[in-house]
Amino acid sequence: MLKKISILLLIGIITYSCAKVPFSGRNQLNLVSNGEILPMSYDQYDEVLKSSKLVTNTAEGQMVVRVGKRIAAAVEKYMREKGYEKELEGFQWEFNLIESEQVNAWCMPGGKVAFYTGIMPICKDEAGVAVVMGHEVAHAVASHARERMSNGLVLNGLLGGVQVAMGQNPTLTQGIFLQAIGYGGQLGMLKFSRRHELEADQLGLNFMALAGYDPRVAPSFWERMNAGGDGNRPPDFLSTHPGPDRRIQELNKQMPESMAYYEKSNKQ
């Protein structure tokens, strides 16, 4: 009987704690607030920066910052217009280029973005940077890390939120957080699930279009990214991502909607 009540309670908590992802409308578990996860994210981001060589003041570094600010401004405007501004509460956008051969980029909760110099030749130009930036920002806007942390807390029986979980088992809770943001130690950032990656592609295409970048460059970027592997192993950025054919197919399906945003942005 007690077990049955616990299961019903769990179902009730999960049902009550569902949220919708902006743009896609997908339901997601949301037991963790921005107020809980963002301070942890910012501390972790600072730790990464302290252990890295930043090259933000170069032409490429300035390009990353410029594209990031442009996409962030477009996203904030869209979210306000659609009544989703609460999803960005506490965001503190920051964009840095880190010297590393890794072909990778990531965005922690709250808009903390890092590109590695290894991905810049594949980006090739500002539009290519916008493809990656839109994709990574989408992970933060869609609260993918909050969703993963919520799932991790539930799977480990920690249902009282982050503060309660930290009091009960701080080591486990910290581990769940690091897994949720995809932090793999050193400079490595693990990737999200294939479902989250495809959703980030969808939202990212819209985000770059809202910022005035032509979304039609995205498929060719992903073709270059796929060709950037050594023939046996794809770049880290693609390690758990959908295959290139599936990705490009989904991008082309999304293209009419994104082009409408792009055309509208150019008229403003």
C-alpha positions in Angstrom: 0.0 0.0 0.0 2.8 2.4 1.0 4.6 1.6 -2.3 1.5 2.3 -4.3 1.0 5.7 -2.5 4.7 6.5 -3.3 4.2 5.7 -6.9 1.0 7.8 -7.1 2.8 10.7 -5.4 5.7 10.4 -7.8 3.3 10.5 -10.8 1.6 13.5 -9.3 4.8 15.4 -8.8 6.0 14.6 -12.4 2.6 15.6 -13.9 2.5 18.9 -11.9 6.1 19.7 -12.8 5.7 19.5 -16.6 6.7 22.4 -18.7 6.7 23.1 -22.5 9.7 23.9 -24.6 9.4 27.2 -26.5 9.0 26.8 -30.2 8.7 23.0 -30.2 5.9 22.7 -27.6 7.3 19.4 -26.3 6.5 18.6 -22.7 9.5 18.2 -20.3 10.0 17.4 -16.7 10.9 20.6 -14.8 11.6 20.0 -11.1 14.6 22.4 -11.1 14.3 26.2 -11.2 16.7 28.6 -12.9 17.3 30.0 -9.4 18.7 26.6 -8.4 20.7 25.6 -11.4 22.1 28.9 -12.7 24.4 29.7 -9.8 25.9 26.2 -10.1 26.3 26.7 -13.8 28.0 30.0 -13.4 30.5 28.7 -10.9 31.3 25.8 -13.2 31.8 28.1 -16.2 34.2 30.2 -14.2 36.2 27.2 -13.3 36.5 26.2 -17.0 37.6 29.7 -17.9 40.2 29.8 -15.2 41.7 26.5 -16.5 41.6 27.6 -20.2 43.5 30.0 -22.5 41.0 32.5 -23.8 41.4 34.1 -27.2 38.4 36.3 -27.2 40.3 39.4 -28.3 41.3 37.9 -31.7 39.2 38.5 -34.9 37.7 35.0 -34.4 37.0 35.6 -30.8 35.3 38.9 -31.5 33.2 37.1 -34.1 32.0 34.6 -31.6 31.1 37.4 -29.2 29.4 39.4 -31.9 27.3 36.5 -33.2 26.4 35.4 -29.7 25.1 38.9 -28.7 23.1 39.2 -31.9 21.4 35.8 -31.4 20.9 36.4 -27.7 19.2 39.7 -28.4 16.9 38.1 -31.1 16.0 35.3 -28.8 15.2 37.7 -25.9 13.0 39.8 -28.2 11.1 36.7 -29.5 10.6 35.2 -26.0 9.2 38.5 -24.7 6.8 38.8 -27.6 5.6 35.2 -27.1 5.3 35.4 -23.3 8.2 33.1 -22.5 10.4 35.8 -20.9 10.3 33.9 -17.6 12.3 31.1 -19.1 15.3 33.5 -19.4 15.1 34.8 -15.8 18.6 35.0 -14.4 20.4 34.5 -17.7 23.8 36.2 -17.9 25.0 35.8 -21.5 28.7 35.3 -22.0 30.6 34.2 -25.1 34.2 33.1 -25.1 36.6 31.4 -27.5 39.0 28.9 -25.9 42.2 27.7 -27.5 41.9 24.0 -28.0 42.1 21.6 -31.0 38.8 20.1 -30.0 36.1 20.5 -32.7 33.5 21.5 -30.2 31.3 24.2 -28.6 28.8 24.3 -25.8 26.4 26.4 -23.8 25.8 26.0 -20.0 22.5 26.9 -18.4 22.0 30.7 -18.3 23.7 31.4 -21.6 27.3 30.7 -20.8 28.8 29.8 -24.2 32.3 28.5 -25.1 33.7 27.8 -28.6 36.9 26.0 -29.1 39.3 27.2 -31.8 39.2 23.7 -33.4 35.7 24.3 -34.6 36.4 27.7 -36.3 37.8 26.4 -39.6 34.6 24.3 -40.0 32.4 27.3 -39.2 34.4 29.1 -41.9 32.6 32.4 -41.6 30.1 34.3 -39.4 27.1 32.4 -40.8 28.8 29.1 -39.8 29.4 30.5 -36.3 25.7 31.4 -36.2 24.7 27.8 -37.0 26.7 26.5 -34.0 25.7 29.4 -31.8 22.0 29.0 -32.5 22.3 25.3 -31.8 24.1 25.7 -28.5 22.0 28.6 -27.2 18.9 26.4 -28.0 20.1 23.9 -25.4 20.0 26.6 -22.7 16.7 28.2 -23.9 15.0 24.8 -24.1 16.2 24.0 -20.5 17.7 20.7 -21.6 20.1 20.7 -18.6 17.3 21.4 -16.2 15.3 18.6 -17.7 18.2 16.2 -17.4 18.8 17.2 -13.8 15.1 16.8 -13.0 15.2 13.3 -14.5 18.4 12.5 -12.6 16.9 13.6 -9.3 13.8 11.6 -9.8 15.8 8.5 -10.8 17.7 8.8 -7.6 14.7 9.4 -5.4 15.5 13.1 -4.7 12.2 14.8 -5.1 12.5 17.9 -2.9 14.5 20.1 -5.3 18.1 20.9 -5.5 18.6 22.4 -2.0 16.9 19.4 -0.3 19.0 17.1 -2.5 22.2 18.8 -1.6 21.3 18.4 2.1 20.6 14.7 1.6 23.4 13.8 -0.7 25.6 16.6 -1.9 28.1 14.4 -3.7 25.4 12.6 -5.7 23.6 15.9 -6.4 26.7 17.5 -7.7 27.3 14.5 -9.9 23.8 14.7 -11.3 24.4 18.4 -12.0 27.6 17.8 -13.9 25.9 15.1 -16.0 23.0 17.4 -16.6 25.2 20.2 -18.1 27.3 17.6 -20.0 30.5 18.4 -18.1 33.1 15.6 -18.7 36.1 17.0 -17.0 39.1 18.9 -18.3 37.8 20.8 -21.4 35.5 17.9 -22.4 31.8 18.5 -22.7 29.6 15.5 -23.2 26.7 15.9 -25.5 23.0 15.7 -25.0 20.6 12.9 -26.1 19.7 12.6 -29.8 16.3 13.9 -29.0 17.7 17.0 -27.4 20.2 17.4 -30.3 17.5 17.4 -32.9 15.4 19.8 -30.9 18.4 22.1 -30.6 18.9 21.9 -34.4 15.2 22.9 -34.8 15.3 25.8 -32.4 18.8 26.8 -33.4 17.8 27.2 -37.0 15.0 29.5 -35.9 17.3 31.5 -33.6 19.9 32.2 -36.3 17.1 33.2 -38.7 15.6 35.6 -36.1 19.0 37.2 -35.8 19.2 37.8 -39.5 21.5 34.9 -40.5 20.4 32.8 -43.5 19.4 29.4 -42.2 20.1 27.8 -45.6 23.8 27.6 -44.8 23.1 25.1 -42.0 23.0 21.9 -44.0 26.3 22.7 -45.7 27.9 23.4 -42.3 26.8 20.0 -41.0 28.2 18.4 -44.2 31.6 20.1 -43.4 31.4 19.0 -39.8 30.8 15.4 -40.7 33.7 15.5 -43.2 35.9 16.9 -40.4 36.3 13.4 -38.8 39.3 11.3 -39.4 37.3 8.7 -41.3 36.8 6.4 -38.3 35.8 8.7 -35.5 33.6 11.8 -35.9 34.5 15.1 -34.2 33.6 15.4 -30.5 30.7 17.7 -31.5 29.1 14.7 -33.3 30.0 12.0 -30.8 26.4 11.3 -29.8 24.6 13.4 -32.3 22.1 12.1 -35.0 23.8 11.0 -38.2 24.4 13.7 -40.8 21.8 12.4 -43.2 19.1 12.4 -40.6 20.2 15.8 -39.3 20.2 17.4 -42.7 16.8 15.8 -43.6 15.3 17.3 -40.4 16.9 20.7 -41.1 15.4 20.8 -44.5 12.0 20.0 -43.1 12.4 22.9 -40.7 13.7 25.3 -43.3 10.3 26.8 -44.5 9.5 28.0 -41.0 13.0 29.3 -40.4 13.0 31.1 -43.7 9.9 32.9 -42.7 11.6 34.2 -39.6 14.7 35.1 -41.7 12.6 37.0 -44.2 10.7 38.8 -41.5 14.0 39.8 -39.7 15.3 41.3 -42.9 12.2 43.5 -43.2 12.5 45.0 -39.8 
